[in-house]
Every structure is written in structure tokens, then in C-alpha cells.
Amino acid sequence: MREFTFRVDMDSASVKEIMYNSQIKRVQVLTDQGLRLDLPIGNFQRFVSYNGIHGRFLLTLDGSKFVSMEKIES
């Protein structure tokens, strides 16, 4: 298992455009460890608030397979 931390700050207009009105299916994040990861936008759906998506996240992978993602800080 590998863990990565990263921050996401997307305003509500950007989230709405990406999730509902575009062909974009993935979001690229830069981890605190210096890696760029492409994550399915659906992984962020439960973290959407009125203000968009904001916070620090912990991503757990098993090899290259998604295990979990949790918000660890607002």
C-alpha cells in the first residue's frame, strides 16, 4: 500500500463545469511527494460542498489501484 497527500482548491463554478458540463473525466493533482496523479473526477464527488472542493486529502493505492481517499484537513 502506498499513501499520498495533496491539496485541492476548486471553486464551485469549476466543479460544476467539470462534473456536469464537460468531457473531463480526470483531475490531475500534484502530491506533497512531488508526483502528478490523474484521478477520476468521481472520486471527489462526496467532497463537493457549496463552495466547491477544498482541503487536503489522503489517497491510498494498492499498486496502481485505488483503495481509498479521505479528507484530512479543510
Backbone as CSV, one residue per row, in Angstrom:
resi,resn,N_x,N_y,N_z,CA_x,CA_y,CA_z,C_x,C_y,C_z
1,MET,0.848,-1.186,0.000,0.000,0.000,0.000,0.886,1.239,0.000
2,ARG,0.473,2.204,-0.781,1.175,3.485,-0.806,0.171,4.586,-0.491
3,GLU,0.642,5.600,0.227,-0.208,6.735,0.586,0.394,8.013,0.039
4,PHE,-0.498,8.889,-0.428,-0.099,10.178,-0.962,-1.006,11.244,-0.372
5,THR,-0.449,12.395,-0.093,-1.244,13.534,0.365,-1.157,14.634,-0.675
6,PHE,-2.250,15.395,-0.783,-2.297,16.501,-1.741,-3.410,17.459,-1.340
7,ARG,-3.371,18.641,-1.906,-4.370,19.669,-1.643,-5.145,19.946,-2.916
8,VAL,-6.445,20.164,-2.767,-7.308,20.557,-3.885,-8.051,21.819,-3.486
9,ASP,-8.045,22.797,-4.371,-8.824,24.022,-4.192,-9.500,24.339,-5.518
10,MET,-10.783,23.982,-5.620,-11.574,24.250,-6.821,-12.843,24.970,-6.408
11,ASP,-13.106,26.103,-7.036,-14.330,26.825,-6.701,-15.547,26.096,-7.262
12,SER,-16.717,26.500,-6.815,-17.943,25.782,-7.181,-18.227,25.834,-8.682
13,ALA,-17.906,26.946,-9.341,-18.142,27.045,-10.790,-17.268,26.052,-11.548
14,SER,-16.029,25.903,-11.139,-15.124,24.941,-11.786,-15.597,23.514,-11.568
15,VAL,-16.021,23.213,-10.348,-16.505,21.868,-10.038,-17.749,21.554,-10.869
16,LYS,-18.661,22.491,-10.934,-19.889,22.289,-11.702,-19.560,22.051,-13.175
17,GLU,-18.670,22.839,-13.722,-18.291,22.688,-15.127,-17.656,21.323,-15.385
18,ILE,-16.739,20.922,-14.533,-16.031,19.652,-14.725,-16.966,18.455,-14.528
19,MET,-17.764,18.481,-13.475,-18.586,17.309,-13.153,-19.807,17.153,-14.033
20,TYR,-20.373,18.265,-14.502,-21.672,18.157,-15.155,-21.705,18.625,-16.609
21,ASN,-20.751,19.450,-17.030,-20.872,20.050,-18.351,-19.699,19.794,-19.282
22,SER,-18.777,18.950,-18.922,-17.607,18.792,-19.780,-17.302,17.325,-20.035
23,GLN,-16.361,17.114,-20.902,-15.900,15.772,-21.221,-14.737,15.359,-20.318
24,ILE,-14.341,16.245,-19.403,-13.232,15.951,-18.498,-13.664,14.848,-17.542
25,LYS,-12.881,13.815,-17.460,-13.201,12.682,-16.600,-12.176,12.492,-15.484
26,ARG,-11.071,13.232,-15.555,-9.988,13.043,-14.584,-9.471,14.410,-14.117
27,VAL,-8.940,14.421,-12.908,-8.336,15.616,-12.324,-6.878,15.294,-12.013
28,GLN,-5.988,16.163,-12.424,-4.574,15.952,-12.140,-4.213,16.701,-10.855
29,VAL,-3.567,15.983,-9.941,-3.126,16.589,-8.686,-1.622,16.410,-8.544
30,LEU,-1.009,17.334,-7.846,0.410,17.236,-7.513,0.492,16.863,-6.040
31,THR,1.058,15.704,-5.762,1.138,15.240,-4.381,2.237,15.979,-3.627
32,ASP,2.164,15.933,-2.319,3.209,16.525,-1.486,4.543,15.817,-1.704
33,GLN,4.479,14.606,-2.245,5.674,13.824,-2.513,6.278,14.157,-3.882
34,GLY,5.637,15.069,-4.625,6.166,15.523,-5.908,5.696,14.739,-7.120
35,LEU,4.725,13.862,-6.962,4.205,13.077,-8.082,2.934,13.710,-8.636
36,ARG,2.749,13.603,-9.936,1.496,14.024,-10.567,0.644,12.780,-10.751
37,LEU,-0.573,12.851,-10.252,-1.509,11.730,-10.369,-2.766,12.190,-11.083
38,ASP,-3.283,11.366,-11.961,-4.564,11.613,-12.627,-5.619,10.772,-11.926
39,LEU,-6.584,11.435,-11.319,-7.618,10.739,-10.551,-8.975,10.941,-11.202
40,PRO,-9.820,9.921,-11.207,-11.174,10.077,-11.745,-11.940,11.151,-10.952
41,ILE,-12.636,12.008,-11.666,-13.375,13.090,-11.011,-14.418,12.528,-10.043
42,GLY,-14.931,11.346,-10.318,-15.927,10.740,-9.436,-15.416,10.495,-8.026
43,ASN,-14.105,10.336,-7.870,-13.540,10.126,-6.534,-13.743,11.343,-5.631
44,PHE,-13.995,12.495,-6.228,-14.148,13.731,-5.457,-15.604,14.079,-5.177
45,GLN,-16.528,13.363,-5.764,-17.938,13.745,-5.684,-18.440,13.891,-4.250
46,ARG,-18.055,13.009,-3.375,-18.561,13.089,-1.988,-17.956,14.242,-1.195
47,PHE,-16.937,14.908,-1.758,-16.293,16.028,-1.066,-16.762,17.390,-1.583
48,VAL,-17.696,17.390,-2.525,-18.191,18.651,-3.086,-19.090,19.336,-2.068
49,SER,-18.821,20.612,-1.841,-19.667,21.423,-0.964,-20.176,22.618,-1.754
50,TYR,-20.929,23.447,-1.111,-21.458,24.663,-1.727,-20.332,25.518,-2.309
51,ASN,-19.170,25.511,-1.660,-18.032,26.329,-2.088,-17.104,25.621,-3.066
52,GLY,-17.406,24.401,-3.446,-16.547,23.646,-4.355,-15.872,22.504,-3.624
53,ILE,-14.613,22.253,-3.971,-13.817,21.222,-3.304,-12.571,21.897,-2.752
54,HIS,-12.427,21.845,-1.449,-11.277,22.475,-0.797,-10.793,21.565,0.324
55,GLY,-9.493,21.361,0.395,-8.948,20.602,1.506,-7.728,19.786,1.136
56,ARG,-7.187,19.143,2.154,-6.072,18.207,1.981,-6.649,16.804,2.032
57,PHE,-6.091,15.943,1.202,-6.616,14.599,1.058,-5.505,13.573,1.223
58,LEU,-5.903,12.401,1.677,-5.002,11.253,1.788,-5.533,10.186,0.842
59,LEU,-4.708,9.826,-0.137,-5.048,8.818,-1.131,-4.254,7.556,-0.838
60,THR,-4.933,6.420,-0.804,-4.265,5.141,-0.602,-4.425,4.297,-1.861
61,LEU,-3.303,3.789,-2.361,-3.284,2.930,-3.542,-2.655,1.593,-3.191
62,ASP,-3.134,0.564,-3.854,-2.518,-0.759,-3.771,-1.932,-1.007,-5.152
63,GLY,-0.631,-0.810,-5.290,-0.023,-0.796,-6.620,-0.517,0.450,-7.325
64,SER,-1.229,0.265,-8.428,-1.823,1.415,-9.118,-3.339,1.439,-8.944
65,LYS,-3.881,0.594,-8.071,-5.325,0.505,-7.859,-5.778,1.347,-6.679
66,PHE,-6.849,2.079,-6.918,-7.462,2.921,-5.894,-7.976,2.061,-4.743
67,VAL,-7.635,2.465,-3.518,-8.154,1.807,-2.319,-9.104,2.751,-1.599
68,SER,-8.629,3.970,-1.291,-9.477,4.927,-0.579,-8.924,6.346,-0.731
69,MET,-9.807,7.299,-0.461,-9.404,8.696,-0.416,-10.233,9.351,0.686
70,GLU,-9.561,10.056,1.566,-10.270,10.737,2.638,-9.759,12.153,2.794
71,LYS,-10.655,12.996,3.245,-10.289,14.388,3.524,-9.676,14.439,4.910
72,ILE,-8.470,14.989,5.004,-7.782,15.008,6.290,-7.687,16.410,6.877
73,GLU,-8.054,17.418,6.078,-7.947,18.796,6.557,-8.780,19.685,5.633
74,SER,-9.436,20.671,6.190,-10.230,21.603,5.376,-9.385,22.693,4.782
